[in-house]
Amino acid sequence: MQRPGKVHSAGLADGTRFDIRTLLSYLHDATKALESAGDSDAAFRFEMLYDYLKNHYNPSKPLRFENKHLGL
């Protein structure tokens, strides 16, 4: 008979949890703050990442970096 495997929660190392909606909200707020501060280049990068996560990210696949996510 096989012993049951150990179970680990899917949180960060310090026990903090966040989901994709929280990250999207952060990216949206950061984009607006950067735009109002006049840093349009950084705002554009945050907006590109926001767009990728909102419209193209598939949670069933691993998140892998690609230059196109940042408009490069």
C-alpha positions as CSV (number, residue, x, y, z in Angstrom):
1,M,0.0,0.0,0.0
2,Q,1.3,3.5,-0.9
3,R,1.5,6.3,1.6
4,P,-0.4,9.4,0.7
5,G,1.7,12.3,-0.6
6,K,2.4,15.5,1.2
7,V,0.1,18.4,0.4
8,H,1.4,22.0,0.0
9,S,-0.6,25.1,-0.3
10,A,-0.2,27.2,-3.5
11,G,0.8,30.3,-1.6
12,L,4.0,32.4,-1.5
13,A,6.8,31.4,0.8
14,D,5.6,33.8,3.5
15,G,2.1,32.5,3.4
16,T,0.7,35.4,1.4
17,R,-1.8,34.5,-1.4
18,F,-2.8,36.4,-4.4
19,D,-4.6,35.6,-7.6
20,I,-4.5,36.9,-11.1
21,R,-7.2,39.4,-10.4
22,T,-5.1,41.0,-7.7
23,L,-2.1,41.2,-10.1
24,L,-4.3,42.7,-12.8
25,S,-5.6,45.4,-10.5
26,Y,-2.0,46.2,-9.4
27,L,-0.8,46.4,-13.0
28,H,-3.8,48.7,-13.9
29,D,-3.2,51.0,-11.0
30,A,0.6,51.1,-11.7
31,T,-0.2,52.0,-15.4
32,K,-2.4,54.9,-14.4
33,A,0.1,56.2,-11.8
34,L,3.0,56.0,-14.4
35,E,0.9,57.8,-17.0
36,S,0.0,60.6,-14.5
37,A,3.7,60.9,-13.6
38,G,4.6,61.3,-17.3
39,D,6.5,58.0,-17.6
40,S,4.7,56.8,-20.7
41,D,7.3,54.2,-21.7
42,A,7.0,52.4,-18.3
43,A,3.2,52.7,-18.4
44,F,3.2,51.1,-21.9
45,R,5.2,48.1,-20.6
46,F,2.8,47.6,-17.6
47,E,-0.1,48.0,-20.0
48,M,1.3,45.3,-22.3
49,L,1.8,42.9,-19.4
50,Y,-1.7,43.7,-18.2
51,D,-3.1,42.9,-21.7
52,Y,-1.3,39.7,-21.9
53,L,-2.4,38.4,-18.5
54,K,-6.0,39.5,-19.1
55,N,-6.5,38.4,-22.7
56,H,-3.9,35.7,-23.6
57,Y,-2.7,34.0,-20.4
58,N,-3.8,30.4,-20.0
59,P,-3.7,29.4,-16.3
60,S,-3.5,25.7,-17.3
61,K,-0.1,26.3,-18.9
62,P,3.1,27.5,-17.1
63,L,3.8,31.3,-17.3
64,R,6.8,31.7,-19.5
65,F,8.4,35.0,-20.4
66,E,8.3,36.1,-24.1
67,N,9.5,39.5,-25.4
68,K,6.1,40.2,-27.0
69,H,4.5,40.3,-23.6
70,L,6.3,43.6,-23.1
71,G,5.9,44.9,-26.6
72,L,9.6,44.2,-27.5
